[in-house]
């Protein structure tokens, strides 16, 4: 066996000689990708070929990141990078780099940009709350004291880099009345329910104050809206009413001239029986009130009222130099025109009895005697 020659089966090795091919990019993401919203999924894939086949790596802003998958087939190497929940910090330049063992490399860059709307700025006399301007983020606007926000208080960053709504502004407003009466003259009936409107706008919100003939009115007459209310208006409530609206920036006012109509009526009814004395003047009162002032009418039953001795002055009838002819029944009433309505009171009857002057003296004497008796009695009691 020492001298025996043994021959094994021969193995053949086929050597395929190819030319060295430097790595080259077959496919790559766009040079810029705008990510619309935080939380979006981003898929990056690069393919490259070379001889020999290259290896693939990923970098973000020059720092290596672990690829999601690498596959080599059909003389191509494909490297993938998946970002499932994109966030603001994921923005940057991503590089897919391929190299082979011949130390040859090739790379492609993709800039990932998270869409943002930019700083919308703060309104004059106000401020902006919030500093994130990415898609889906919101900012809030408020105004400084004494100013009111006009426009949306919240704006949201929409896809494609635009803010929702319009930029708000902060303004201040002088007081002004939302509506004004066509005429300042107001005519009402006594005991009518009356409301004088006074609705003003402005910022800061104006303070409402009411005046009657220049004097401030108690708040108990005001309703919550600032209107002035009379549940049953009286004749004494007539006058000039002024509503003022005032804030730090100014003052405005409107006025109402209130006329209270009062239907004619007897304030006190006249005595039904009046004793007159011959040769004396006799005064008969017919106390009627109304507004506008009613006309007092007088009438005598079955006889006319003579002009020479019967004098009518206002609500009074004076009989000059009374005679026996003046006895009888008189009547008085009031007539008044309210708007288109004619008002007339019911007449009151007054019966006049005419007596001699001597009876007047007797009556006066008796009255004097009674007064003496009373004084004597009081003195007697005091002395007791």
MOBEL-V724966 format. One record per residue. RES is the residue in one letter. SS is DSSP state (hx for helix, st for strand, lp for the rest). Layout:
res: {RES,RES}
ss: {SS,SS}
This chain:
res: {X,X,X,X,X,X,X,X,X,X,X,X,X,X,X,X,X,X,X,X,X,X,X,X,X,X,X,X,X,X,X,X,X,X,X,X,X,X,X,X,X,X,X,X,X,X,X,X,X,X,X,X,X,X,X,X,X,X,X,X,X,X,X,X,X,X,X,X,X,X,X,X,X,X,X,X,X,X,X,X,X,X,X,X,X,X,X,X,X,X,X,X,X,X,X,X,X,X,X,X,X,X,X,X,X,X,X,X,X,X,X,X,X,X,X,X,X,X,X,X,X,X,X,X,X,X,X,X,X,X,X,X,X,X,X,X,X,X,X,X,X,X,X,X,X,X,X,X,X,X,X,X,X,X,X,X,X,X,X,X,X,X,X,X,X,X,X,X,X,X,X,X,X,X,X,X,X,X,X,X,X,X,X,X,X,X,X,X,X,X,X,X,X,X,X,X,X,X,X,X,X,X,X,X,X,X,X,X,X,X,X,X,X,X,X,X,X,X,X,X,X,X,X,X,X,X,X,X,X,X,X,X,X,X,X,X,X,X,X,X,X,X,X,X,X,X,X,X,X,X,X,X,X,X,X,X,X,X,X,X,X,X,X,X,X,X,X,X,X,X,X,X,X,X,X,X,X,X,X,X,X,X,X,X,X,X,X,X,X,X,X,X,X,X,X,X,X,X,X,X,X,X,X,X,X,X,X,X,X,X,X,X,X,X,X,X,X,X,X,X,X,X,X,X,X,X,X,X,X,X,X,X,X,X,X,X,X,X,X,X,X,X,X,X,X,X,X,X,X,X,X,X,X,X,X,X,X,X,X,X,X,X,X,X,X,X,X,X,X,X,X,X,X,X,X,X,X,X,X,X,X,X,X,X}
ss: {lp,lp,lp,lp,lp,lp,lp,lp,lp,lp,lp,lp,lp,lp,lp,lp,lp,lp,lp,lp,st,st,st,st,st,st,st,lp,lp,lp,lp,st,st,st,st,lp,lp,lp,lp,lp,lp,st,st,st,st,st,st,st,st,st,st,lp,lp,lp,st,st,st,st,st,st,lp,lp,st,st,st,lp,lp,lp,st,st,st,st,st,lp,lp,st,st,st,st,st,st,st,st,lp,lp,lp,lp,hx,hx,hx,lp,st,st,st,st,st,st,st,st,lp,lp,lp,lp,lp,st,st,st,st,st,st,st,st,st,st,lp,st,lp,lp,lp,lp,lp,lp,lp,lp,lp,st,st,st,st,lp,lp,lp,lp,st,lp,lp,lp,st,st,st,st,st,st,lp,lp,lp,lp,st,st,st,lp,lp,lp,st,st,st,st,st,lp,lp,lp,st,st,lp,lp,lp,lp,lp,st,st,st,lp,st,st,st,st,st,lp,lp,lp,lp,lp,lp,lp,st,st,st,st,st,lp,lp,lp,lp,st,st,st,lp,lp,lp,st,st,st,st,lp,lp,lp,st,st,st,st,st,st,lp,lp,st,st,lp,lp,hx,hx,hx,st,lp,lp,lp,lp,lp,st,st,st,lp,lp,lp,lp,hx,hx,hx,lp,st,st,st,st,st,st,st,st,st,lp,lp,st,st,st,st,st,st,st,st,st,st,st,st,st,st,st,st,st,st,st,lp,lp,lp,lp,st,st,st,st,st,lp,lp,lp,lp,st,st,st,st,lp,st,st,st,st,st,lp,lp,lp,st,st,st,st,st,st,lp,lp,lp,lp,lp,lp,lp,lp,lp,st,st,st,st,lp,lp,st,st,st,st,lp,lp,lp,lp,hx,hx,hx,lp,st,st,st,st,st,st,st,st,st,st,st,lp,lp,st,st,st,st,lp,lp,lp,st,st,st,st,st,st,st,st,lp,hx,hx,hx,hx,hx,hx,hx,hx,hx,hx,hx,hx,hx,hx,hx,hx,hx,hx,hx,hx,hx,hx,hx,hx,hx,hx,hx,lp}
